[in-house]
């Protein structure tokens, strides 16, 4: 796809630098922690019980 921009001023390096404020953008994104999720503890709990059961039954 080719874009034709007519009568548009090319932004300066300073204008581009000011628009690339990634820290401000990332600070607005809500953070999700997998450790607070009940699905994390459910998967870890089930797998650990399964491994312990298998290890004990092989003794």
PDB file of N, CA, C and O in Angstrom:
ATOM      1  N   UNK A   1       0.837  -1.164   0.000  1.00  0.00           N
ATOM      2  CA  UNK A   1       0.000   0.000   0.000  1.00  0.00           C
ATOM      3  C   UNK A   1       0.889   1.235   0.000  1.00  0.00           C
ATOM      4  O   UNK A   1       1.832   1.327   0.786  1.00  0.00           O
ATOM      5  N   UNK A   2       0.601   2.146  -0.844  1.00  0.00           N
ATOM      6  CA  UNK A   2       1.378   3.371  -0.960  1.00  0.00           C
ATOM      7  C   UNK A   2       0.525   4.531  -0.462  1.00  0.00           C
ATOM      8  O   UNK A   2      -0.613   4.709  -0.895  1.00  0.00           O
ATOM      9  N   UNK A   3       1.083   5.313   0.445  1.00  0.00           N
ATOM     10  CA  UNK A   3       0.372   6.481   0.952  1.00  0.00           C
ATOM     11  C   UNK A   3       0.952   7.727   0.304  1.00  0.00           C
ATOM     12  O   UNK A   3       2.170   7.892   0.237  1.00  0.00           O
ATOM     13  N   UNK A   4       0.098   8.579  -0.160  1.00  0.00           N
ATOM     14  CA  UNK A   4       0.515   9.867  -0.716  1.00  0.00           C
ATOM     15  C   UNK A   4       0.062  10.956   0.244  1.00  0.00           C
ATOM     16  O   UNK A   4      -1.136  11.196   0.394  1.00  0.00           O
ATOM     17  N   UNK A   5       0.997  11.601   0.881  1.00  0.00           N
ATOM     18  CA  UNK A   5       0.675  12.664   1.815  1.00  0.00           C
ATOM     19  C   UNK A   5       0.983  13.999   1.141  1.00  0.00           C
ATOM     20  O   UNK A   5       2.133  14.311   0.832  1.00  0.00           O
ATOM     21  N   UNK A   6      -0.057  14.760   0.926  1.00  0.00           N
ATOM     22  CA  UNK A   6       0.089  16.036   0.241  1.00  0.00           C
ATOM     23  C   UNK A   6       0.000  17.152   1.277  1.00  0.00           C
ATOM     24  O   UNK A   6      -0.847  17.114   2.170  1.00  0.00           O
ATOM     25  N   UNK A   7       0.861  18.125   1.155  1.00  0.00           N
ATOM     26  CA  UNK A   7       0.895  19.303   2.029  1.00  0.00           C
ATOM     27  C   UNK A   7       1.073  18.934   3.502  1.00  0.00           C
ATOM     28  O   UNK A   7       0.451  19.542   4.374  1.00  0.00           O
ATOM     29  N   UNK A   8       1.893  17.972   3.773  1.00  0.00           N
ATOM     30  CA  UNK A   8       2.163  17.598   5.160  1.00  0.00           C
ATOM     31  C   UNK A   8       3.602  17.960   5.493  1.00  0.00           C
ATOM     32  O   UNK A   8       4.527  17.650   4.744  1.00  0.00           O
ATOM     33  N   UNK A   9       3.768  18.609   6.607  1.00  0.00           N
ATOM     34  CA  UNK A   9       5.102  19.001   7.046  1.00  0.00           C
ATOM     35  C   UNK A   9       5.794  17.788   7.650  1.00  0.00           C
ATOM     36  O   UNK A   9       5.204  17.070   8.458  1.00  0.00           O
ATOM     37  N   UNK A  10       7.020  17.564   7.266  1.00  0.00           N
ATOM     38  CA  UNK A  10       7.794  16.457   7.823  1.00  0.00           C
ATOM     39  C   UNK A  10       8.154  16.786   9.266  1.00  0.00           C
ATOM     40  O   UNK A  10       8.700  17.857   9.530  1.00  0.00           O
ATOM     41  N   UNK A  11       7.857  15.883  10.213  1.00  0.00           N
ATOM     42  CA  UNK A  11       8.166  16.188  11.610  1.00  0.00           C
ATOM     43  C   UNK A  11       9.669  16.216  11.856  1.00  0.00           C
ATOM     44  O   UNK A  11      10.431  15.488  11.220  1.00  0.00           O
ATOM     45  N   UNK A  12      10.075  17.058  12.776  1.00  0.00           N
ATOM     46  CA  UNK A  12      11.495  17.155  13.106  1.00  0.00           C
ATOM     47  C   UNK A  12      11.886  16.002  14.029  1.00  0.00           C
ATOM     48  O   UNK A  12      11.029  15.282  14.542  1.00  0.00           O
ATOM     49  N   UNK A  13      13.168  15.843  14.228  1.00  0.00           N
ATOM     50  CA  UNK A  13      13.646  14.782  15.124  1.00  0.00           C
ATOM     51  C   UNK A  13      13.176  15.030  16.554  1.00  0.00           C
ATOM     52  O   UNK A  13      12.884  14.088  17.291  1.00  0.00           O
ATOM     53  N   UNK A  14      13.105  16.296  16.936  1.00  0.00           N
ATOM     54  CA  UNK A  14      12.645  16.631  18.286  1.00  0.00           C
ATOM     55  C   UNK A  14      11.171  16.295  18.474  1.00  0.00           C
ATOM     56  O   UNK A  14      10.780  15.816  19.538  1.00  0.00           O
ATOM     57  N   UNK A  15      10.351  16.537  17.461  1.00  0.00           N
ATOM     58  CA  UNK A  15       8.925  16.210  17.547  1.00  0.00           C
ATOM     59  C   UNK A  15       8.716  14.703  17.633  1.00  0.00           C
ATOM     60  O   UNK A  15       7.858  14.233  18.381  1.00  0.00           O
ATOM     61  N   UNK A  16       9.486  13.958  16.879  1.00  0.00           N
ATOM     62  CA  UNK A  16       9.394  12.489  16.935  1.00  0.00           C
ATOM     63  C   UNK A  16       9.838  11.993  18.306  1.00  0.00           C
ATOM     64  O   UNK A  16       9.225  11.090  18.874  1.00  0.00           O
ATOM     65  N   UNK A  17      10.897  12.581  18.830  1.00  0.00           N
ATOM     66  CA  UNK A  17      11.417  12.173  20.135  1.00  0.00           C
ATOM     67  C   UNK A  17      10.406  12.453  21.244  1.00  0.00           C
ATOM     68  O   UNK A  17      10.272  11.662  22.177  1.00  0.00           O
ATOM     69  N   UNK A  18       9.695  13.576  21.143  1.00  0.00           N
ATOM     70  CA  UNK A  18       8.687  13.918  22.155  1.00  0.00           C
ATOM     71  C   UNK A  18       7.491  12.975  22.106  1.00  0.00           C
ATOM     72  O   UNK A  18       6.873  12.716  23.139  1.00  0.00           O
ATOM     73  N   UNK A  19       7.158  12.467  20.952  1.00  0.00           N
ATOM     74  CA  UNK A  19       6.010  11.562  20.823  1.00  0.00           C
ATOM     75  C   UNK A  19       6.337  10.134  21.240  1.00  0.00           C
ATOM     76  O   UNK A  19       5.429   9.333  21.465  1.00  0.00           O
ATOM     77  N   UNK A  20       7.604   9.810  21.344  1.00  0.00           N
ATOM     78  CA  UNK A  20       7.996   8.442  21.700  1.00  0.00           C
ATOM     79  C   UNK A  20       8.244   8.326  23.202  1.00  0.00           C
ATOM     80  O   UNK A  20       9.326   7.924  23.628  1.00  0.00           O
ATOM     81  N   UNK A  21       7.265   8.669  23.980  1.00  0.00           N
ATOM     82  CA  UNK A  21       7.360   8.573  25.428  1.00  0.00           C
ATOM     83  C   UNK A  21       6.735   7.248  25.867  1.00  0.00           C
ATOM     84  O   UNK A  21       5.583   7.205  26.301  1.00  0.00           O
ATOM     85  N   UNK A  22       7.499   6.186  25.748  1.00  0.00           N
ATOM     86  CA  UNK A  22       6.978   4.853  26.021  1.00  0.00           C
ATOM     87  C   UNK A  22       6.753   4.611  27.506  1.00  0.00           C
ATOM     88  O   UNK A  22       5.898   3.807  27.875  1.00  0.00           O
ATOM     89  N   UNK A  23       7.499   5.287  28.355  1.00  0.00           N
ATOM     90  CA  UNK A  23       7.320   5.109  29.803  1.00  0.00           C
ATOM     91  C   UNK A  23       5.932   5.593  30.228  1.00  0.00           C
ATOM     92  O   UNK A  23       5.284   4.963  31.064  1.00  0.00           O
ATOM     93  N   UNK A  24       5.478   6.705  29.659  1.00  0.00           N
ATOM     94  CA  UNK A  24       4.146   7.218  30.003  1.00  0.00           C
ATOM     95  C   UNK A  24       3.059   6.276  29.501  1.00  0.00           C
ATOM     96  O   UNK A  24       2.047   6.076  30.172  1.00  0.00           O
ATOM     97  N   UNK A  25       3.265   5.704  28.332  1.00  0.00           N
ATOM     98  CA  UNK A  25       2.281   4.772  27.776  1.00  0.00           C
ATOM     99  C   UNK A  25       2.232   3.495  28.604  1.00  0.00           C
ATOM    100  O   UNK A  25       1.151   3.000  28.920  1.00  0.00           O
ATOM    101  N   UNK A  26       3.395   2.962  28.956  1.00  0.00           N
ATOM    102  CA  UNK A  26       3.432   1.718  29.724  1.00  0.00           C
ATOM    103  C   UNK A  26       2.907   1.910  31.144  1.00  0.00           C
ATOM    104  O   UNK A  26       2.373   0.970  31.733  1.00  0.00           O
ATOM    105  N   UNK A  27       3.050   3.107  31.700  1.00  0.00           N
ATOM    106  CA  UNK A  27       2.543   3.333  33.053  1.00  0.00           C
ATOM    107  C   UNK A  27       1.014   3.350  33.082  1.00  0.00           C
ATOM    108  O   UNK A  27       0.423   3.114  34.136  1.00  0.00           O
ATOM    109  N   UNK A  28       0.363   3.624  31.954  1.00  0.00           N
ATOM    110  CA  UNK A  28      -1.097   3.648  31.891  1.00  0.00           C
ATOM    111  C   UNK A  28      -1.701   2.263  31.654  1.00  0.00           C
ATOM    112  O   UNK A  28      -2.902   2.075  31.851  1.00  0.00           O
ATOM    113  N   UNK A  29      -0.894   1.302  31.239  1.00  0.00           N
ATOM    114  CA  UNK A  29      -1.387  -0.045  30.972  1.00  0.00           C
ATOM    115  C   UNK A  29      -1.574  -0.776  32.302  1.00  0.00           C
ATOM    116  O   UNK A  29      -0.652  -0.802  33.117  1.00  0.00           O
ATOM    117  N   UNK A  30      -2.742  -1.365  32.537  1.00  0.00           N
ATOM    118  CA  UNK A  30      -2.927  -2.095  33.797  1.00  0.00           C
ATOM    119  C   UNK A  30      -2.041  -3.339  33.835  1.00  0.00           C
ATOM    120  O   UNK A  30      -1.902  -4.059  32.847  1.00  0.00           O
ATOM    121  N   UNK A  31      -1.449  -3.565  35.000  1.00  0.00           N
ATOM    122  CA  UNK A  31      -0.522  -4.691  35.153  1.00  0.00           C
ATOM    123  C   UNK A  31      -1.277  -5.896  35.688  1.00  0.00           C
ATOM    124  O   UNK A  31      -2.102  -5.774  36.593  1.00  0.00           O
ATOM    125  N   UNK A  32      -0.990  -7.051  35.124  1.00  0.00           N
ATOM    126  CA  UNK A  32      -1.595  -8.295  35.582  1.00  0.00           C
ATOM    127  C   UNK A  32      -0.484  -9.174  36.144  1.00  0.00           C
ATOM    128  O   UNK A  32       0.529  -9.419  35.489  1.00  0.00           O
ATOM    129  N   UNK A  33      -0.694  -9.634  37.348  1.00  0.00           N
ATOM    130  CA  UNK A  33       0.270 -10.517  37.985  1.00  0.00           C
ATOM    131  C   UNK A  33      -0.301 -11.927  38.007  1.00  0.00           C
ATOM    132  O   UNK A  33      -1.408 -12.147  38.498  1.00  0.00           O
ATOM    133  N   UNK A  34       0.452 -12.875  37.477  1.00  0.00           N
ATOM    134  CA  UNK A  34      -0.046 -14.247  37.432  1.00  0.00           C
ATOM    135  C   UNK A  34      -0.069 -14.882  38.818  1.00  0.00           C
ATOM    136  O   UNK A  34      -0.815 -15.834  39.050  1.00  0.00           O
ATOM    137  N   UNK A  35       0.752 -14.357  39.754  1.00  0.00           N
ATOM    138  CA  UNK A  35       0.784 -14.941  41.092  1.00  0.00           C
ATOM    139  C   UNK A  35      -0.490 -14.646  41.868  1.00  0.00           C
ATOM    140  O   UNK A  35      -0.828 -15.381  42.796  1.00  0.00           O
ATOM    141  N   UNK A  36      -1.206 -13.583  41.507  1.00  0.00           N
ATOM    142  CA  UNK A  36      -2.449 -13.251  42.194  1.00  0.00           C
ATOM    143  C   UNK A  36      -3.648 -13.982  41.618  1.00  0.00           C
ATOM    144  O   UNK A  36      -4.742 -13.916  42.179  1.00  0.00           O
ATOM    145  N   UNK A  37      -3.459 -14.663  40.528  1.00  0.00           N
ATOM    146  CA  UNK A  37      -4.550 -15.350  39.865  1.00  0.00           C
ATOM    147  C   UNK A  37      -4.794 -16.716  40.508  1.00  0.00           C
ATOM    148  O   UNK A  37      -3.842 -17.450  40.770  1.00  0.00           O
ATOM    149  N   UNK A  38      -6.050 -17.062  40.762  1.00  0.00           N
ATOM    150  CA  UNK A  38      -6.314 -18.401  41.310  1.00  0.00           C
ATOM    151  C   UNK A  38      -5.976 -19.509  40.320  1.00  0.00           C
ATOM    152  O   UNK A  38      -5.727 -20.642  40.731  1.00  0.00           O
ATOM    153  N   UNK A  39      -5.963 -19.207  39.029  1.00  0.00           N
ATOM    154  CA  UNK A  39      -5.600 -20.214  38.035  1.00  0.00           C
ATOM    155  C   UNK A  39      -4.138 -20.616  38.189  1.00  0.00           C
ATOM    156  O   UNK A  39      -3.793 -21.775  37.961  1.00  0.00           O
ATOM    157  N   UNK A  40      -3.276 -19.682  38.570  1.00  0.00           N
ATOM    158  CA  UNK A  40      -1.858 -19.999  38.764  1.00  0.00           C
ATOM    159  C   UNK A  40      -1.693 -20.994  39.895  1.00  0.00           C
ATOM    160  O   UNK A  40      -1.011 -22.008  39.744  1.00  0.00           O
ATOM    161  N   UNK A  41      -2.320 -20.705  41.039  1.00  0.00           N
ATOM    162  CA  UNK A  41      -2.179 -21.604  42.175  1.00  0.00           C
ATOM    163  C   UNK A  41      -2.875 -22.931  41.936  1.00  0.00           C
ATOM    164  O   UNK A  41      -2.439 -23.958  42.455  1.00  0.00           O
ATOM    165  N   UNK A  42      -3.944 -22.929  41.165  1.00  0.00           N
ATOM    166  CA  UNK A  42      -4.621 -24.181  40.851  1.00  0.00           C
ATOM    167  C   UNK A  42      -3.745 -25.077  40.003  1.00  0.00           C
ATOM    168  O   UNK A  42      -3.648 -26.277  40.262  1.00  0.00           O
ATOM    169  N   UNK A  43      -3.103 -24.506  38.986  1.00  0.00           N
ATOM    170  CA  UNK A  43      -2.241 -25.300  38.112  1.00  0.00           C
ATOM    171  C   UNK A  43      -1.007 -25.783  38.866  1.00  0.00           C
ATOM    172  O   UNK A  43      -0.616 -26.942  38.727  1.00  0.00           O
ATOM    173  N   UNK A  44      -0.395 -24.921  39.656  1.00  0.00           N
ATOM    174  CA  UNK A  44       0.788 -25.311  40.425  1.00  0.00           C
ATOM    175  C   UNK A  44       0.405 -26.338  41.489  1.00  0.00           C
ATOM    176  O   UNK A  44       1.136 -27.306  41.699  1.00  0.00           O
ATOM    177  N   UNK A  45      -0.716 -26.143  42.153  1.00  0.00           N
ATOM    178  CA  UNK A  45      -1.146 -27.071  43.196  1.00  0.00           C
ATOM    179  C   UNK A  45      -1.454 -28.445  42.654  1.00  0.00           C
ATOM    180  O   UNK A  45      -1.025 -29.450  43.221  1.00  0.00           O
ATOM    181  N   UNK A  46      -2.202 -28.503  41.551  1.00  0.00           N
ATOM    182  CA  UNK A  46      -2.562 -29.798  40.951  1.00  0.00           C
ATOM    183  C   UNK A  46      -1.324 -30.521  40.447  1.00  0.00           C
ATOM    184  O   UNK A  46      -1.176 -31.727  40.651  1.00  0.00           O
ATOM    185  N   UNK A  47      -0.427 -29.781  39.784  1.00  0.00           N
ATOM    186  CA  UNK A  47       0.767 -30.447  39.247  1.00  0.00           C
ATOM    187  C   UNK A  47       1.684 -30.917  40.368  1.00  0.00           C
ATOM    188  O   UNK A  47       2.290 -31.982  40.253  1.00  0.00           O
ATOM    189  N   UNK A  48       1.802 -30.147  41.454  1.00  0.00           N
ATOM    190  CA  UNK A  48       2.679 -30.582  42.544  1.00  0.00           C
ATOM    191  C   UNK A  48       2.091 -31.794  43.271  1.00  0.00           C
ATOM    192  O   UNK A  48       2.834 -32.702  43.645  1.00  0.00           O
ATOM    193  N   UNK A  49       0.787 -31.825  43.474  1.00  0.00           N
ATOM    194  CA  UNK A  49       0.160 -32.991  44.099  1.00  0.00           C
ATOM    195  C   UNK A  49       0.315 -34.220  43.207  1.00  0.00           C
ATOM    196  O   UNK A  49       0.556 -35.321  43.702  1.00  0.00           O
ATOM    197  N   UNK A  50       0.179 -34.038  41.908  1.00  0.00           N
ATOM    198  CA  UNK A  50       0.343 -35.142  40.964  1.00  0.00           C
ATOM    199  C   UNK A  50       1.774 -35.689  40.996  1.00  0.00           C
ATOM    200  O   UNK A  50       1.970 -36.904  41.007  1.00  0.00           O
ATOM    201  N   UNK A  51       2.758 -34.812  41.010  1.00  0.00           N
ATOM    202  CA  UNK A  51       4.162 -35.256  41.039  1.00  0.00           C
ATOM    203  C   UNK A  51       4.466 -35.968  42.347  1.00  0.00           C
ATOM    204  O   UNK A  51       5.133 -37.002  42.336  1.00  0.00           O
ATOM    205  N   UNK A  52       3.999 -35.448  43.469  1.00  0.00           N
ATOM    206  CA  UNK A  52       4.242 -36.091  44.763  1.00  0.00           C
ATOM    207  C   UNK A  52       3.569 -37.464  44.810  1.00  0.00           C
ATOM    208  O   UNK A  52       4.139 -38.416  45.342  1.00  0.00           O
ATOM    209  N   UNK A  53       2.371 -37.566  44.260  1.00  0.00           N
ATOM    210  CA  UNK A  53       1.664 -38.846  44.232  1.00  0.00           C
ATOM    211  C   UNK A  53       2.408 -39.863  43.396  1.00  0.00           C
ATOM    212  O   UNK A  53       2.523 -41.026  43.784  1.00  0.00           O
ATOM    213  N   UNK A  54       2.909 -39.440  42.264  1.00  0.00           N
ATOM    214  CA  UNK A  54       3.656 -40.360  41.393  1.00  0.00           C
ATOM    215  C   UNK A  54       4.955 -40.797  42.070  1.00  0.00           C
ATOM    216  O   UNK A  54       5.322 -41.970  42.009  1.00  0.00           O
ATOM    217  N   UNK A  55       5.653 -39.857  42.717  1.00  0.00           N
ATOM    218  CA  UNK A  55       6.900 -40.209  43.382  1.00  0.00           C
ATOM    219  C   UNK A  55       6.669 -41.159  44.551  1.00  0.00           C
ATOM    220  O   UNK A  55       7.456 -42.083  44.755  1.00  0.00           O
ATOM    221  N   UNK A  56       5.627 -40.954  45.304  1.00  0.00           N
ATOM    222  CA  UNK A  56       5.346 -41.822  46.461  1.00  0.00           C
ATOM    223  C   UNK A  56       4.899 -43.211  45.985  1.00  0.00           C
ATOM    224  O   UNK A  56       5.261 -44.219  46.593  1.00  0.00           O
ATOM    225  N   UNK A  57       4.124 -43.265  44.914  1.00  0.00           N
ATOM    226  CA  UNK A  57       3.635 -44.578  44.452  1.00  0.00           C
ATOM    227  C   UNK A  57       4.761 -45.403  43.835  1.00  0.00           C
ATOM    228  O   UNK A  57       4.650 -46.627  43.768  1.00  0.00           O
ATOM    229  N   UNK A  58       5.837 -44.771  43.385  1.00  0.00           N
ATOM    230  CA  UNK A  58       6.959 -45.520  42.787  1.00  0.00           C
ATOM    231  C   UNK A  58       7.937 -46.034  43.844  1.00  0.00           C
ATOM    232  O   UNK A  58       8.849 -46.790  43.510  1.00  0.00           O
ATOM    233  N   UNK A  59       7.772 -45.648  45.101  1.00  0.00           N
ATOM    234  CA  UNK A  59       8.665 -46.140  46.154  1.00  0.00           C
ATOM    235  C   UNK A  59       8.281 -47.507  46.512  1.00  0.00           C
ATOM    236  O   UNK A  59       8.905 -48.114  47.383  1.00  0.00           O
TER     237      UNK A  59
END
